[in-house]
């Protein structure tokens, strides 16, 4: 988990869903759409986010993501996909 991951989760906890493009525009720090998309994919593989529907670029926070934000879930015990697994 990095700071960007936490900001993405916080954003989606406030909004019901969002796209990496929208998040990269509204977040208060400099992160490209590509970087936000990459982190959303990683968070999705870890079970903290989920696409609204199969193959979608629209994400929502999962119950695990909310549990993490509430301090009741440790990210250390979540799956860690490689960047290669995300892209392929």
HUMOMO-V727839 format. One record per residue. N is the residue number from 0. SS is DSSP state (helix for helix, strand for strand, loop for the rest). PSI is psi in whole degrees, -180 to 180 (* if undefined). OMEGA is omega as a letter, one per 40 degrees, with the letter a starting at -180 (NA if undefined). Layout:
# HUMOMO-V727839
N;SS;PSI;OMEGA
N;SS;PSI;OMEGA
This chain:
# HUMOMO-V727839
0;loop;138;i
1;loop;174;a
2;helix;-41;a
3;helix;-41;i
4;helix;-46;a
5;helix;-39;i
6;helix;-39;i
7;helix;-47;i
8;helix;-43;i
9;helix;-42;i
10;helix;-46;a
11;helix;-21;i
12;helix;-28;i
13;helix;-42;i
14;loop;147;a
15;loop;-31;i
16;loop;165;i
17;strand;168;i
18;strand;157;i
19;helix;-37;i
20;helix;-48;a
21;helix;-45;a
22;helix;-39;a
23;helix;-26;i
24;helix;-37;a
25;helix;-15;a
26;loop;150;a
27;loop;12;i
28;loop;167;a
29;loop;109;i
30;loop;127;a
31;loop;161;i
32;helix;-40;i
33;helix;-42;i
34;helix;-43;i
35;helix;-41;i
36;helix;-45;i
37;helix;-45;a
38;helix;-36;i
39;helix;-41;i
40;helix;-43;i
41;helix;-45;i
42;helix;-34;i
43;helix;-44;i
44;helix;-28;i
45;loop;-8;i
46;loop;11;a
47;loop;-25;i
48;strand;163;i
49;strand;141;i
50;strand;148;a
51;loop;-41;i
52;loop;162;a
53;loop;127;i
54;loop;5;a
55;loop;153;i
56;loop;14;i
57;strand;127;a
58;strand;152;i
59;strand;156;i
60;strand;144;i
61;loop;175;i
62;helix;-35;i
63;helix;-39;i
64;helix;-42;i
65;helix;-40;i
66;helix;-40;i
67;helix;-48;a
68;helix;-34;a
69;loop;0;i
70;loop;17;a
71;loop;4;i
72;loop;131;a
73;loop;124;a
74;helix;-21;a
75;helix;-26;a
76;helix;8;a
77;loop;157;i
78;loop;146;i
79;loop;89;i
80;loop;150;i
81;loop;156;i
82;helix;-32;i
83;helix;-40;i
84;helix;-33;i
85;helix;-43;a
86;helix;-26;a
87;loop;*;NA
